[in-house]
Structures are given as C-alpha cells and as structure tokens.
C-alpha cells in the first residue's frame, strides 16, 4: 500500500499558493491547486540540456529558464563544457527548497561557482538584460499551449521568439520543453529563430514530452 502524499511546506506568493508535497521518497510541486512537476522521472528535462549542449561548442554560456525540481540544472552542472550557468526562477520559495528538500535532485548545483540564480520573471528579465548566451533552455511552463501564468504566454508568441533569438550568440540554440507536441509553436520557432529539431520522450501515461531545439540563423 502506497503512502499518502503529505504537505511539506506551503507558501503564499505574489502569484498565489505554492505547495511542496512528499510521497514515497519523492516530491511534487503544486501551484494554486494545479500539479506542476515532480521528482519521479526527469529524462526529458535532462534531454533539454543534453540536446542544447550537443549543438554548441565548449566553454558555453547557458541560460536556464525555470529551476523546476532541478534535473536540468544538475545535468548542466555535470558538463565540464559549460563555463557559466544562469538560472532565472520567479519563485524564491522554490530556490529555497533547493537548499533543503530538493537539493539532492539538483545535486547541490546551487553551490557550483559557475551557477548564478536570478529570482525574477523570465520575460521581464530577458527584456531588461543585454546578455547573450550560447544556449537558452526553457522549462517554465507545461508547454507553449499550457502556461502556468497568463503573462508567460508572451514567451511563446512571435515577440517572445524574437526576444529569445536576440539573446542568443551567433550559432546559439534555443531549447524549449513541452508536455505535448505543439505544431504551431514549432512553426513559429522555425520562422523566427531558425531550423527546428523535435525530440519526443515517451512517458508512462499520456502524450510524450517534447523538446524543441531551434538553431539560430
């Protein structure tokens, strides 16, 4: 008989309620009653980083949008080819949980001297910075067609694609995680960023996770 999920922490943020729950040695994050992520798998989140790094040269500057449960950051920190890792995460509570409950899933990567965490809205931060990266890896929603917050939709439109493209170095790549295939978004990336590779990852139930990899022209 499986144990019931228990609430580990509950935080009220500017965006509503964020809950960390534990069950059978794993954790899940709930936002305003909606399941966001858990620590049970992570294959597609790791692929998000692997595909991006395979497409760029060494000493790469990497931007990760969304800390999640840490699989992407841990994968990036494992690579000796990454010179700098900037993580933009909007929820201070989630960052704090990676100093405690979730630290083993991000493999204590917050302590890596190459890692800088910026607590900010990714859209606003991108608009306000002039930094450019070899790879940008986005995992801030359940996909282009299922955003956690309404404002995140700006990332997936024409203006968002152009903004992301402007933050890539020549020859850079944009990798975007999605919980389902989004043909319209793939076409948008191809038009406004560059040629797109689509990687599908089978999951135990439901549609495959998808990683879109757009190569900047």
C-alpha positions as CSV (number, residue, x, y, z in Angstrom):
1,X,0.0,0.0,0.0
2,X,1.5,3.3,-1.1
3,X,1.8,6.1,1.5
4,X,-0.4,9.2,1.1
5,X,1.2,12.5,0.0
6,X,1.9,14.9,2.8
7,X,2.4,18.6,2.7
8,X,6.0,19.6,3.5
9,X,5.7,23.3,3.0
10,X,3.1,25.8,1.9
11,X,4.0,29.3,0.7
12,X,1.8,32.2,-0.3
13,X,3.4,34.2,-3.1
14,X,2.5,37.1,-5.3
15,X,1.2,34.6,-7.7
16,X,-0.8,32.5,-5.2
17,X,-0.2,29.4,-3.3
18,X,2.8,27.1,-3.8
19,X,2.9,23.8,-2.1
20,X,5.7,21.2,-1.8
21,X,4.3,17.7,-1.1
22,X,6.2,14.4,-0.4
23,X,5.2,10.9,-1.2
24,X,7.2,7.7,-1.1
25,X,10.5,9.4,-1.2
26,X,9.6,11.9,-3.9
27,X,8.4,15.4,-4.1
28,X,5.8,17.3,-6.2
29,X,5.2,21.0,-6.6
30,X,1.6,22.3,-6.8
31,X,0.7,25.8,-7.9
32,X,-2.7,27.1,-7.0
33,X,-4.0,23.6,-6.8
34,X,-2.5,22.6,-10.2
35,X,0.2,20.0,-10.4
36,X,3.4,21.4,-11.9
37,X,6.2,18.9,-11.6
38,X,7.6,16.0,-9.5
39,X,10.9,14.3,-8.9
40,X,9.9,10.8,-10.3
41,X,11.5,11.0,-13.7
42,X,13.5,13.8,-15.3
43,X,14.5,12.2,-18.6
44,X,13.1,14.9,-20.8
45,X,14.3,17.7,-18.6
46,X,17.9,16.3,-18.8
47,X,17.4,15.9,-22.6
48,X,16.6,19.6,-22.7
49,X,20.2,20.3,-21.6
50,X,21.8,17.5,-23.5
51,X,20.4,18.4,-26.8
52,X,21.3,22.1,-26.4
53,X,24.9,21.4,-25.3
54,X,25.4,18.9,-28.2
55,X,24.7,21.7,-30.6
56,X,27.1,24.3,-29.3
57,X,30.9,24.4,-28.7
58,X,32.7,24.2,-25.3
59,X,33.0,27.0,-22.7
60,X,29.3,27.7,-23.3
61,X,27.3,30.3,-21.6
62,X,24.0,28.7,-20.7
63,X,20.7,30.2,-19.5
64,X,18.1,28.0,-17.9
65,X,14.6,29.5,-17.6
66,X,12.9,27.7,-14.7
67,X,14.6,25.8,-11.9
68,X,11.9,23.1,-11.5
69,X,12.9,20.2,-9.4
70,X,16.5,20.5,-10.5
71,X,17.0,17.9,-13.2
72,X,18.0,20.4,-15.9
73,X,20.4,22.3,-13.6
74,X,22.0,19.1,-12.4
75,X,22.6,18.0,-16.0
76,X,24.1,21.3,-16.9
77,X,26.4,21.3,-13.9
78,X,27.7,17.9,-14.7
79,X,29.2,19.1,-18.0
80,X,32.7,20.4,-18.0
81,X,31.9,22.2,-21.3
82,X,29.7,24.8,-19.6
83,X,31.5,27.9,-18.4
84,X,28.6,29.8,-16.9
85,X,25.1,28.8,-15.9
86,X,22.5,31.5,-15.2
87,X,19.2,30.2,-13.8
88,X,16.1,32.5,-13.8
89,X,13.4,31.4,-11.4
90,X,10.5,33.5,-10.4
91,X,9.7,31.8,-7.1
92,X,12.0,32.4,-4.1
93,X,10.4,29.5,-2.3
94,X,11.5,27.1,-5.0
95,X,15.0,28.4,-4.8
96,X,14.9,27.9,-1.0
97,X,13.7,24.4,-1.4
98,X,16.7,23.6,-3.5
99,X,18.8,24.5,-0.4
100,X,16.9,21.9,1.6
101,X,14.3,19.3,0.5
102,X,15.2,19.3,-3.3
103,X,19.0,19.7,-3.0
104,X,19.7,16.1,-3.9
105,X,17.7,16.3,-7.1
106,X,19.6,19.4,-8.3
107,X,22.7,17.6,-6.9
108,X,23.7,20.6,-4.8
109,X,24.4,22.5,-8.1
110,X,23.5,25.9,-6.4
111,X,26.9,25.6,-4.7
112,X,28.7,25.3,-8.1
113,X,30.7,28.5,-8.6
114,X,29.6,28.6,-12.3
115,X,25.9,28.9,-11.2
116,X,24.1,32.2,-10.7
117,X,20.5,32.2,-9.7
118,X,18.3,35.2,-10.6
119,X,15.0,35.4,-8.9
120,X,12.9,37.2,-11.5
121,X,10.2,36.8,-14.1
122,X,11.9,35.4,-17.1
123,X,10.0,37.6,-19.6
124,X,10.9,40.8,-17.7
125,X,14.4,39.7,-17.1
126,X,15.1,38.9,-20.8
127,X,13.7,42.3,-21.8
128,X,15.9,44.1,-19.3
129,X,19.2,42.4,-20.0
130,X,21.7,42.7,-22.8
131,X,23.4,39.4,-22.0
132,X,23.7,36.8,-24.8
133,X,24.1,33.1,-24.4
134,X,25.2,30.1,-26.5
135,X,22.2,28.1,-25.3
136,X,18.9,29.1,-23.7
137,X,16.9,26.2,-22.2
138,X,13.3,27.0,-21.2
139,X,11.1,24.9,-18.8
140,X,8.9,27.5,-17.2
141,X,5.5,26.0,-18.2
142,X,3.9,22.8,-19.1
143,X,4.4,23.9,-22.7
144,X,3.5,26.7,-25.2
145,X,-0.2,25.8,-25.0
146,X,-0.4,25.3,-21.3
147,X,1.2,28.2,-19.4
148,X,1.3,28.4,-15.6
149,X,0.6,32.1,-15.6
150,X,-1.1,34.2,-18.2
151,X,2.0,36.5,-18.7
152,X,4.1,33.6,-19.7
153,X,2.2,33.3,-23.0
154,X,4.3,36.2,-24.2
155,X,7.3,33.8,-24.3
156,X,5.7,31.7,-26.9
157,X,4.4,34.2,-29.4
158,X,6.1,36.0,-32.2
159,X,7.5,38.7,-30.0
160,X,8.8,36.1,-27.5
161,X,10.6,34.1,-30.2
162,X,12.2,37.3,-31.4
163,X,13.2,38.3,-27.9
164,X,14.8,34.9,-27.2
165,X,16.5,35.0,-30.6
166,X,18.0,38.4,-29.7
167,X,19.6,36.9,-26.5
168,X,21.5,34.2,-28.4
169,X,25.0,34.4,-29.6
170,X,25.8,33.7,-33.2
171,X,25.3,29.9,-33.8
172,X,23.4,29.6,-30.5
173,X,20.4,27.4,-29.8
174,X,17.1,27.7,-28.1
175,X,15.7,24.5,-26.4
176,X,12.1,24.5,-25.1
177,X,10.4,21.8,-23.0
178,X,6.7,21.0,-23.6
179,X,4.4,18.4,-22.1
180,X,2.9,17.8,-25.6
181,X,3.5,18.4,-29.2
182,X,2.7,21.9,-30.4
183,X,2.9,22.1,-34.2
184,X,2.1,25.8,-34.3
185,X,4.8,26.7,-31.9
186,X,7.3,24.6,-33.8
187,X,6.5,26.5,-37.0
188,X,6.8,29.8,-35.1
189,X,10.3,28.8,-33.9
190,X,11.4,27.8,-37.4
191,X,10.2,31.1,-38.8
192,X,11.6,33.5,-36.1
193,X,14.6,31.6,-34.7
194,X,15.8,29.0,-37.1
195,X,15.7,25.3,-38.1
196,X,14.0,23.2,-35.5
197,X,14.7,19.6,-34.3
198,X,11.9,17.9,-32.4
199,X,12.8,15.3,-29.7
200,X,10.0,13.2,-28.2
201,X,10.4,11.4,-24.9
202,X,7.8,8.7,-24.1
203,X,6.2,8.9,-20.6
204,X,4.3,6.2,-18.7
205,X,1.0,7.9,-19.3
206,X,-0.3,10.4,-21.8
207,X,1.4,12.1,-24.7
208,X,5.2,12.1,-25.0
209,X,7.2,15.0,-23.6
210,X,8.7,17.1,-26.3
211,X,11.9,19.2,-26.5
212,X,12.1,21.7,-29.4
213,X,15.6,22.7,-30.4
214,X,15.9,25.8,-32.6
215,X,19.2,26.7,-34.2
216,X,19.7,30.4,-34.6
217,X,20.3,31.5,-38.1
